[in-house]
Amino acid sequence: MRHPASSARTAPERRPCSTSSPGPSPPSEGSVTFRGQDVTRWKADRRCRSRIGRSHQVPRPFTGMTAYENVLVASVQGGSHRRGAAQQHALGVLERCGMLGQANRPAAALTLLERKRLEMARALATDPQVLLLDEIAGGLTDAETDELIATVRQLRADGIAIVWIEHVIHALLRVIDRLVCLAQGRVLAEGEPDAVMSDPRVVEAYLGSAA
């Protein structure tokens, strides 16, 4: 069975954003435009300061720091907050992501769900207008996925545009208003989620054609 990647936008943008934008490898063709600027080949720090936030599929916290210290670094280095303002901002972001109770715990001691929440918190600490989420539901139980979806819904309600790459399709469908399905690097279908999911090309890519 083949599992094409799917992505979704949960808020409108002028142009679709690609995971090639925050990735380590430049795309072989095409471009990514954000707020009228071509950001395709921008370095990570410039993208971050331009208010494009991202999470990683495998959380990458500073394991020798606490959850609070991880978010504080993002608040100062990515969000350009200073001193007391940065500290308050970091605490506010932790609360927003349901991590305030774990603020003083070492990142190395966090559960997978807590690490994924911390990954989101670090991205949010940079004050993004667009947040790129990379398979944040992977490896989670249904109950843990429910918790994460609630957080994503709140971020969307707060006005943050979200581009979510995900294989756990049932999680996506509970949040999104637009779906893009990719297979082998090609767009199979995009648009209203129910229409995309019933598209014959998408069904064949997921389940294969009848023998």
Solvent accessible surface area in square Angstrom, and as a share of the most:
residue,aa,sasa,rsa
1,M,166,0.74
2,R,131,0.48
3,H,106,0.47
4,P,10,0.06
5,A,33,0.26
6,S,3,0.02
7,S,13,0.09
8,A,1,0.01
9,R,33,0.12
10,T,1,0.00
11,A,20,0.15
12,P,123,0.78
13,E,40,0.18
14,R,213,0.78
15,R,131,0.48
16,P,85,0.53
17,C,20,0.12
18,S,47,0.30
19,T,68,0.39
20,S,29,0.19
21,S,1,0.00
22,P,18,0.12
23,G,21,0.20
24,P,139,0.87
25,S,76,0.49
26,P,87,0.55
27,P,27,0.17
28,S,117,0.75
29,E,149,0.67
30,G,65,0.63
31,S,71,0.46
32,V,4,0.02
33,T,31,0.18
34,F,24,0.10
35,R,122,0.44
36,G,61,0.59
37,Q,94,0.42
38,D,85,0.44
39,V,0,0.00
40,T,11,0.07
41,R,172,0.63
42,W,31,0.11
43,K,160,0.68
44,A,67,0.52
45,D,80,0.42
46,R,127,0.46
47,R,18,0.07
48,C,32,0.19
49,R,133,0.49
50,S,18,0.12
51,R,97,0.35
52,I,9,0.05
53,G,4,0.03
54,R,67,0.24
55,S,1,0.00
56,H,44,0.20
57,Q,89,0.40
58,V,107,0.62
59,P,16,0.10
60,R,151,0.55
61,P,16,0.10
62,F,96,0.40
63,T,69,0.40
64,G,84,0.80
65,M,68,0.30
66,T,31,0.18
67,A,0,0.00
68,Y,44,0.17
69,E,71,0.32
70,N,1,0.00
71,V,0,0.00
72,L,42,0.21
73,V,50,0.29
74,A,16,0.12
75,S,0,0.00
76,V,41,0.23
77,Q,107,0.47
78,G,8,0.08
79,G,16,0.15
80,S,66,0.43
81,H,47,0.21
82,R,144,0.53
83,R,211,0.77
84,G,41,0.39
85,A,63,0.49
86,A,1,0.01
87,Q,83,0.37
88,Q,125,0.55
89,H,43,0.19
90,A,0,0.00
91,L,63,0.32
92,G,38,0.36
93,V,4,0.02
94,L,0,0.00
95,E,111,0.50
96,R,94,0.34
97,C,1,0.00
98,G,48,0.47
99,M,1,0.00
100,L,76,0.38
101,G,73,0.70
102,Q,44,0.20
103,A,10,0.08
104,N,127,0.65
105,R,86,0.31
106,P,69,0.44
107,A,0,0.00
108,A,60,0.46
109,A,53,0.41
110,L,13,0.06
111,T,75,0.44
112,L,79,0.39
113,L,17,0.08
114,E,26,0.12
115,R,61,0.22
116,K,9,0.04
117,R,25,0.09
118,L,1,0.00
119,E,8,0.03
120,M,0,0.00
121,A,0,0.00
122,R,36,0.13
123,A,7,0.05
124,L,3,0.01
125,A,0,0.00
126,T,12,0.07
127,D,44,0.23
128,P,8,0.05
129,Q,67,0.30
130,V,7,0.04
131,L,0,0.00
132,L,11,0.05
133,L,2,0.01
134,D,32,0.16
135,E,26,0.12
136,I,6,0.03
137,A,3,0.02
138,G,27,0.26
139,G,68,0.65
140,L,24,0.12
141,T,80,0.46
142,D,108,0.56
143,A,67,0.52
144,E,45,0.20
145,T,5,0.03
146,D,62,0.32
147,E,80,0.36
148,L,3,0.02
149,I,2,0.01
150,A,59,0.46
151,T,12,0.07
152,V,0,0.00
153,R,112,0.41
154,Q,93,0.42
155,L,1,0.00
156,R,79,0.29
157,A,82,0.63
158,D,70,0.37
159,G,63,0.60
160,I,15,0.07
161,A,10,0.08
162,I,0,0.00
163,V,7,0.04
164,W,2,0.01
165,I,25,0.13
166,E,1,0.00
167,H,77,0.34
168,V,39,0.23
169,I,22,0.11
170,H,99,0.44
171,A,0,0.00
172,L,0,0.00
173,L,67,0.34
174,R,101,0.37
175,V,7,0.04
176,I,16,0.08
177,D,70,0.36
178,R,56,0.20
179,L,1,0.01
180,V,18,0.11
181,C,2,0.01
182,L,53,0.26
183,A,19,0.15
184,Q,162,0.72
185,G,77,0.74
186,R,180,0.66
187,V,85,0.49
188,L,35,0.18
189,A,10,0.08
190,E,90,0.40
191,G,23,0.22
192,E,95,0.43
193,P,14,0.09
194,D,102,0.53
195,A,60,0.46
196,V,4,0.03
197,M,65,0.29
198,S,78,0.51
199,D,25,0.13
200,P,106,0.67
201,R,137,0.50
202,V,3,0.01
203,V,64,0.37
204,E,82,0.37
205,A,10,0.08
206,Y,33,0.13
207,L,124,0.62
208,G,32,0.31
209,S,84,0.54
210,A,101,0.78
211,A,155,1.21
